[in-house]
Amino acid sequence: MFGRFFGFMKPSNKQESTQEKEVIPGTTLTYDKTLVIQLHNDHKALLVLYSKIGKYLEKEDYPNIQSHLAQFATLLRTHLLLENLKLYVYLTKALAHDAENLELMIGMRKEMGHIGRTVNQFLTRYTETLPWTPEKTQSFAGEFKHIGKILVERISREEQRLYTLYMPPSSYSTIILD
């Protein structure tokens, strides 16, 4: 029992067949059927946190704004890392023979890099510099609204277009042959 828990024993053939992973030919990149679900869940959690921060802003509750911004920053950075390491790397190889979608994905990746830097600067400015000055308090609301608009628009495009490109490797060959 402990051997199986720590990975010392090989799973039975039945377990092995259900755990087989589809690999992009010529790579070791595997399809993760839970990735898009996880990315969607991250988006939902980010939007919930953003909404909470907005409510604290209405109350001018800056200590709660700052603590929730820190949570938002952690979740966003984790989400962006997951997208970079699992989604974009996979799609780069999977779309190698689909110039149009590869170009779309590369463009969205570059755009997200720019958005990520902008949002990270905003988050750093309002989570790491204490105390908040009157000027910072005044500038926060406008910047917060702008960041929210950018994120909502980006989330919508990712979910409607980018995430639909993430499929098992066998699906790409079917699409290419059609």
LINWOCOR-V427146 format. One record per residue. RES is the residue in three letters. SS is DSSP state (2 for helix, 1 for strand, 0 for the rest). PSI is psi in degrees with one decimal (999 if undefined). Layout:
[[RES/SS/PSI] [RES/SS/PSI]]
This chain:
[[MET/0/-48.1] [PHE/2/-35.3] [GLY/2/-44.3] [ARG/2/-41.4] [PHE/2/-42.8] [PHE/2/1.3] [GLY/0/16.0] [PHE/0/-26.9] [MET/0/143.2] [LYS/0/139.1] [PRO/0/159.1] [SER/0/163.7] [ASN/2/-38.3] [LYS/2/-46.1] [GLN/2/-37.9] [GLU/2/-43.7] [SER/2/-32.8] [THR/2/-16.8] [GLN/0/2.1] [GLU/0/143.4] [LYS/0/141.7] [GLU/0/129.2] [VAL/1/138.9] [ILE/0/125.7] [PRO/0/136.0] [GLY/0/5.5] [THR/0/180.0] [THR/0/14.0] [LEU/0/123.8] [THR/1/152.5] [TYR/0/132.5] [ASP/0/106.0] [LYS/0/-13.9] [THR/0/-5.4] [LEU/2/-51.4] [VAL/2/-36.7] [ILE/2/-45.0] [GLN/2/-41.6] [LEU/2/-40.6] [HIS/2/-43.3] [ASN/2/-38.2] [ASP/2/-45.0] [HIS/2/-45.0] [LYS/2/-45.5] [ALA/2/-39.5] [LEU/2/-42.4] [LEU/2/-35.3] [VAL/2/-46.2] [LEU/2/-42.1] [TYR/2/-43.3] [SER/2/-42.5] [LYS/2/-43.3] [ILE/2/-40.7] [GLY/2/-39.6] [LYS/2/-38.7] [TYR/2/-33.0] [LEU/2/-41.3] [GLU/2/-33.8] [LYS/0/-3.2] [GLU/0/39.9] [ASP/0/78.7] [TYR/2/-33.4] [PRO/2/-42.5] [ASN/2/-33.7] [ILE/2/-49.3] [GLN/2/-42.0] [SER/2/-38.7] [HIS/2/-30.9] [LEU/2/-38.2] [ALA/2/-41.7] [GLN/2/-42.7] [PHE/2/-44.3] [ALA/2/-45.0] [THR/2/-47.3] [LEU/2/-43.9] [LEU/2/-45.5] [ARG/2/-39.1] [THR/2/-43.6] [HIS/2/-47.3] [LEU/2/-38.3] [LEU/2/-44.1] [LEU/2/-44.9] [GLU/2/-44.2] [ASN/2/-44.7] [LEU/2/-33.5] [LYS/2/-45.0] [LEU/2/-58.3] [TYR/2/-40.1] [VAL/2/-44.9] [TYR/2/-50.1] [LEU/2/-33.0] [THR/2/-43.2] [LYS/2/-42.4] [ALA/2/-32.0] [LEU/0/14.1] [ALA/0/-30.2] [HIS/0/17.9] [ASP/0/81.5] [ALA/2/-40.7] [GLU/2/-49.5] [ASN/2/-31.9] [LEU/2/-43.3] [GLU/2/-42.2] [LEU/2/-48.2] [MET/2/-43.9] [ILE/2/-41.3] [GLY/2/-43.1] [MET/2/-34.5] [ARG/2/-44.5] [LYS/2/-44.4] [GLU/2/-42.3] [MET/2/-34.0] [GLY/2/-43.3] [HIS/2/-46.8] [ILE/2/-43.8] [GLY/2/-43.6] [ARG/2/-43.7] [THR/2/-47.4] [VAL/2/-39.6] [ASN/2/-39.1] [GLN/2/-43.8] [PHE/2/-49.2] [LEU/2/-40.5] [THR/2/-43.6] [ARG/2/-37.3] [TYR/2/-1.7] [THR/2/-24.2] [GLU/0/-14.9] [THR/0/114.6] [LEU/0/155.3] [PRO/0/171.2] [TRP/0/129.7] [THR/0/163.5] [PRO/2/-36.4] [GLU/2/-41.9] [LYS/2/-40.5] [THR/2/-41.3] [GLN/2/-40.7] [SER/2/-21.9] [PHE/2/-48.7] [ALA/2/-46.5] [GLY/2/-45.1] [GLU/2/-40.7] [PHE/2/-45.2] [LYS/2/-43.7] [HIS/2/-46.3] [ILE/2/-42.8] [GLY/2/-43.7] [LYS/2/-44.9] [ILE/2/-46.8] [LEU/2/-42.7] [VAL/2/-43.4] [GLU/2/-43.1] [ARG/2/-43.8] [ILE/2/-43.6] [SER/2/-46.9] [ARG/2/-38.2] [GLU/2/-47.3] [GLU/2/-34.0] [GLN/2/-29.5] [ARG/2/-54.3] [LEU/2/-48.9] [TYR/2/-22.4] [THR/2/-16.9] [LEU/2/-16.0] [TYR/0/108.6] [MET/0/167.2] [PRO/0/149.7] [PRO/2/-36.1] [SER/2/-24.4] [SER/2/-31.5] [TYR/2/-42.1] [SER/2/-33.6] [THR/2/-43.8] [ILE/2/-42.0] [ILE/2/-37.7] [LEU/2/-23.4] [ASP/0/999]]
